[in-house]
Amino acid sequence: GAVVSQHPSWVICKSGTSVKIECRSLDFQATTMFWYRQFPKQSLMLMATSNEGSKATYEQGVEKDKFLINHASLTLSTLTVTSAHPEDSSFYICSAPLARSYNEQFFGPGTRLTVL
Amino acid sequence: GEDVEQSLFLSVREGDSSVINCTYTDSSSTYLYWYKQEPGAGLQLLTYIFSNMDMKQDQRLTVLLNKKDKHLSLRIADTQTGDSAIYFCAESPAYSGAGSYQLTFGKGTKLSVIP
Protein backbone atom coordinates (compact mmCIF):
# COMPACT_ATOMS: atom_id res chain seq x y z
CA GLY A 1 0.00 0.00 0.00
CA ALA A 2 0.90 3.67 -0.14
CA VAL A 3 3.15 5.11 2.55
CA VAL A 4 2.63 8.31 4.49
CA SER A 5 5.31 9.57 6.85
CA GLN A 6 5.25 12.18 9.57
CA HIS A 7 8.05 14.15 11.15
CA PRO A 8 8.83 14.44 13.95
CA SER A 9 7.52 11.35 15.72
CA TRP A 10 7.38 13.22 18.97
CA VAL A 11 8.18 16.70 20.15
CA ILE A 12 8.32 18.43 23.50
CA CYS A 13 8.20 22.20 23.56
CA LYS A 14 7.73 25.07 25.94
CA SER A 15 4.48 26.94 26.19
CA GLY A 16 4.35 29.86 23.76
CA THR A 17 6.54 28.34 21.09
CA SER A 18 5.41 27.17 17.66
CA VAL A 19 5.81 23.63 16.39
CA LYS A 20 5.73 22.43 12.78
CA ILE A 21 4.67 18.89 11.90
CA GLU A 22 5.29 17.50 8.43
CA CYS A 23 3.21 14.95 6.57
CA ARG A 24 4.66 13.40 3.43
CA SER A 25 3.27 10.97 0.89
CA LEU A 26 6.31 8.91 -0.04
CA ASP A 27 5.28 7.02 -3.14
CA PHE A 28 2.27 8.87 -4.46
CA GLN A 29 1.04 12.39 -4.99
CA ALA A 30 -1.62 13.62 -2.61
CA THR A 31 -3.68 16.61 -3.66
CA THR A 32 -5.64 16.21 -0.44
CA MET A 33 -4.42 15.39 3.05
CA PHE A 34 -6.33 15.24 6.30
CA TRP A 35 -5.15 16.30 9.74
CA TYR A 36 -6.60 14.58 12.80
CA ARG A 37 -6.13 15.06 16.49
CA GLN A 38 -6.42 12.22 18.97
CA PHE A 39 -6.71 12.64 22.72
CA PRO A 40 -5.85 9.74 25.03
CA LYS A 41 -8.46 6.99 24.88
CA GLN A 42 -10.45 9.06 22.41
CA SER A 43 -11.33 8.83 18.79
CA LEU A 44 -9.70 10.71 15.95
CA MET A 45 -11.21 14.11 15.39
CA LEU A 46 -10.83 15.64 11.97
CA MET A 47 -9.25 19.07 12.28
CA ALA A 48 -8.88 20.16 8.69
CA THR A 49 -8.61 19.12 5.09
CA SER A 50 -5.43 20.27 3.41
CA ASN A 51 -5.66 21.00 -0.31
CA GLU A 52 -2.60 21.41 -2.51
CA GLY A 53 -2.42 24.89 -3.94
CA SER A 54 -5.37 26.29 -2.05
CA LYS A 55 -6.50 27.12 1.47
CA ALA A 56 -7.23 24.39 3.95
CA THR A 57 -10.78 23.69 5.05
CA TYR A 58 -11.14 23.69 8.82
CA GLU A 59 -13.72 21.82 10.83
CA GLN A 60 -16.04 23.72 13.10
CA GLY A 61 -14.35 24.74 16.33
CA VAL A 62 -10.79 24.48 15.00
CA GLU A 63 -8.94 27.81 15.06
CA LYS A 64 -7.32 28.39 11.69
CA ASP A 65 -4.93 30.97 13.14
CA LYS A 66 -3.85 28.51 15.80
CA PHE A 67 -3.33 25.56 13.50
CA LEU A 68 -1.73 26.77 10.30
CA ILE A 69 -1.79 24.36 7.40
CA ASN A 70 0.34 24.66 4.29
CA HIS A 71 0.07 22.18 1.44
CA ALA A 72 2.91 23.49 -0.66
CA SER A 73 3.52 20.48 -2.87
CA LEU A 74 1.83 17.31 -3.99
CA THR A 75 3.75 15.28 -1.44
CA LEU A 76 3.96 17.56 1.59
CA SER A 77 1.52 19.16 3.98
CA THR A 78 2.60 20.91 7.17
CA LEU A 79 0.66 21.68 10.34
CA THR A 80 2.07 24.44 12.51
CA VAL A 81 0.75 24.75 16.04
CA THR A 82 1.32 28.40 16.87
CA SER A 83 1.92 29.68 20.38
CA ALA A 84 1.40 26.20 21.76
CA HIS A 85 -0.14 25.70 25.19
CA PRO A 86 -0.42 22.58 27.36
CA GLU A 87 -3.97 21.99 26.16
CA ASP A 88 -2.57 21.55 22.64
CA SER A 89 -0.71 18.45 23.81
CA SER A 90 -2.09 15.60 21.77
CA PHE A 91 -1.38 12.98 19.13
CA TYR A 92 -1.61 14.48 15.64
CA ILE A 93 -2.15 12.16 12.71
CA CYS A 94 -2.32 12.91 9.01
CA SER A 95 -3.78 10.83 6.22
CA ALA A 96 -4.01 10.96 2.46
CA PRO A 97 -6.06 9.17 -0.18
CA LEU A 98 -4.42 8.02 -3.40
CA ALA A 99 -6.74 10.30 -5.30
CA ARG A 100 -9.45 12.76 -4.45
CA SER A 101 -12.17 10.31 -5.38
CA TYR A 102 -10.46 7.33 -3.76
CA ASN A 103 -12.13 6.07 -0.62
CA GLU A 104 -9.12 4.47 1.04
CA GLN A 105 -6.96 6.76 3.17
CA PHE A 106 -3.41 5.97 4.23
CA PHE A 107 -2.39 7.20 7.63
CA GLY A 108 0.90 8.51 8.90
CA PRO A 109 2.38 7.11 12.13
CA GLY A 110 1.40 10.20 14.09
CA THR A 111 3.25 12.90 16.01
CA ARG A 112 3.07 13.12 19.80
CA LEU A 113 3.16 16.76 20.90
CA THR A 114 3.77 17.60 24.54
CA VAL A 115 3.67 21.24 25.56
CA LEU A 116 5.20 22.01 28.94
CA GLY B 1 -24.43 14.80 12.73
CA GLU B 2 -22.94 11.41 12.12
CA ASP B 3 -22.19 9.23 15.13
CA VAL B 4 -20.27 5.98 15.41
CA GLU B 5 -20.44 3.96 18.62
CA GLN B 6 -18.28 1.11 19.86
CA SER B 7 -17.80 -0.66 23.14
CA LEU B 8 -14.53 0.46 24.71
CA PHE B 9 -12.99 -2.81 25.85
CA LEU B 10 -12.88 -6.47 24.86
CA SER B 11 -10.81 -9.21 26.43
CA VAL B 12 -10.39 -12.66 24.88
CA ARG B 13 -8.15 -15.69 25.34
CA GLU B 14 -5.53 -16.49 22.75
CA GLY B 15 -6.95 -18.85 20.13
CA ASP B 16 -10.55 -17.75 20.67
CA SER B 17 -12.52 -15.60 18.26
CA SER B 18 -12.97 -11.89 18.92
CA VAL B 19 -16.04 -9.99 17.83
CA ILE B 20 -15.93 -6.21 17.90
CA ASN B 21 -19.21 -4.40 17.32
CA CYS B 22 -20.02 -0.97 15.97
CA THR B 23 -23.19 0.98 15.32
CA TYR B 24 -23.55 4.07 13.17
CA THR B 25 -26.29 6.56 12.59
CA ASP B 26 -25.67 8.03 9.15
CA SER B 27 -27.97 6.27 6.72
CA SER B 28 -25.97 7.67 3.82
CA SER B 29 -22.85 5.81 4.93
CA THR B 30 -21.43 4.16 1.87
CA TYR B 31 -18.14 2.76 3.10
CA LEU B 32 -17.52 1.24 6.51
CA TYR B 33 -14.00 0.60 7.71
CA TRP B 34 -12.06 -1.17 10.40
CA TYR B 35 -8.71 0.29 11.41
CA LYS B 36 -6.15 -1.08 13.85
CA GLN B 37 -3.96 1.13 16.02
CA GLU B 38 -1.08 -0.26 18.02
CA PRO B 39 0.32 1.77 20.95
CA GLY B 40 1.96 5.02 19.85
CA ALA B 41 1.37 4.29 16.19
CA GLY B 42 -0.86 5.52 13.39
CA LEU B 43 -3.82 3.71 11.95
CA GLN B 44 -3.61 0.65 9.76
CA LEU B 45 -6.55 -0.11 7.49
CA LEU B 46 -7.62 -3.70 8.09
CA THR B 47 -10.57 -3.93 5.77
CA TYR B 48 -13.59 -2.05 4.53
CA ILE B 49 -16.98 -2.97 3.21
CA PHE B 50 -19.22 -1.25 0.73
CA SER B 51 -22.75 -0.65 1.96
CA ASN B 52 -24.35 -2.95 -0.62
CA MET B 53 -22.45 -5.92 0.82
CA ASP B 54 -23.50 -8.07 3.78
CA MET B 55 -20.24 -9.80 4.47
CA LYS B 56 -16.59 -9.67 3.56
CA GLN B 57 -13.93 -12.17 4.55
CA ASP B 58 -10.19 -11.71 4.40
CA GLN B 59 -8.11 -14.49 5.97
CA ARG B 60 -8.83 -14.36 9.72
CA LEU B 61 -11.06 -11.29 9.43
CA THR B 62 -14.78 -11.39 8.76
CA VAL B 63 -16.85 -8.22 8.49
CA LEU B 64 -20.62 -8.41 8.82
CA LEU B 65 -22.88 -5.51 7.92
CA ASN B 66 -26.52 -5.22 8.89
CA LYS B 67 -27.55 -2.12 7.03
CA LYS B 68 -31.10 -2.17 8.37
CA ASP B 69 -29.87 -2.00 11.96
CA LYS B 70 -26.80 0.09 11.03
CA HIS B 71 -24.62 -2.48 12.75
CA LEU B 72 -21.11 -3.50 11.73
CA SER B 73 -18.98 -6.20 13.29
CA LEU B 74 -15.42 -7.43 12.93
CA ARG B 75 -14.65 -11.03 13.79
CA ILE B 76 -11.05 -12.07 14.27
CA ALA B 77 -10.61 -15.83 14.17
CA ASP B 78 -7.88 -17.55 16.20
CA THR B 79 -6.99 -14.34 18.00
CA GLN B 80 -3.27 -13.94 18.71
CA THR B 81 -1.40 -11.76 21.21
CA GLY B 82 -0.24 -9.67 18.26
CA ASP B 83 -3.86 -8.71 17.67
CA SER B 84 -3.88 -6.73 20.92
CA ALA B 85 -4.55 -3.15 19.83
CA ILE B 86 -7.31 -0.57 19.54
CA TYR B 87 -9.75 -1.19 16.72
CA PHE B 88 -11.60 1.75 15.21
CA CYS B 89 -14.79 1.57 13.24
CA ALA B 90 -15.25 4.40 10.73
CA GLU B 91 -17.73 5.39 8.10
CA SER B 92 -17.79 7.69 5.11
CA PRO B 93 -20.59 8.81 2.84
CA ALA B 94 -20.58 8.52 -0.91
CA TYR B 95 -18.15 10.70 -2.78
CA SER B 96 -19.86 14.02 -3.38
CA GLY B 97 -17.50 15.29 -6.04
CA ALA B 98 -16.83 18.40 -4.02
CA GLY B 99 -13.94 17.00 -2.05
CA SER B 100 -12.41 13.82 -0.76
CA TYR B 101 -14.09 11.22 1.38
CA GLN B 102 -14.23 12.21 5.04
CA LEU B 103 -14.16 9.62 7.77
CA THR B 104 -16.10 9.64 11.00
CA PHE B 105 -14.50 7.43 13.63
CA GLY B 106 -15.81 5.64 16.67
CA LYS B 107 -13.88 5.91 19.94
CA GLY B 108 -12.18 2.60 19.44
CA THR B 109 -12.35 -0.79 21.14
CA LYS B 110 -9.28 -1.88 23.05
CA LEU B 111 -8.75 -5.58 22.45
CA SER B 112 -6.68 -7.39 25.03
CA VAL B 113 -5.60 -10.92 24.25
CA ILE B 114 -4.80 -13.11 27.23
CA PRO B 115 -2.09 -15.71 26.57
Chai-1 contact restraints between the chains, C-beta under 6 A:
chainA,res_idxA,chainB,res_idxB,connection_type,confidence,min_distance_angstrom,max_distance_angstrom,comment,restraint_id
A,T32,B,S100,contact,1.0,0.0,6.0,A-B,restraint_1
A,S43,B,F105,contact,1.0,0.0,6.0,A-B,restraint_2
A,S43,B,K107,contact,1.0,0.0,6.0,A-B,restraint_3
A,L44,B,F105,contact,1.0,0.0,6.0,A-B,restraint_4
A,I93,B,G42,contact,1.0,0.0,6.0,A-B,restraint_5
A,P97,B,S100,contact,1.0,0.0,6.0,A-B,restraint_6
A,R100,B,S100,contact,1.0,0.0,6.0,A-B,restraint_7
A,S101,B,Y95,contact,1.0,0.0,6.0,A-B,restraint_8
A,N103,B,Y31,contact,1.0,0.0,6.0,A-B,restraint_9
A,N103,B,Y101,contact,1.0,0.0,6.0,A-B,restraint_10
A,F107,B,G42,contact,1.0,0.0,6.0,A-B,restraint_11
A,F107,B,L43,contact,1.0,0.0,6.0,A-B,restraint_12
A,G108,B,G42,contact,1.0,0.0,6.0,A-B,restraint_13
A,P109,B,A41,contact,1.0,0.0,6.0,A-B,restraint_14
A,P109,B,G42,contact,1.0,0.0,6.0,A-B,restraint_15
A,G110,B,G42,contact,1.0,0.0,6.0,A-B,restraint_16
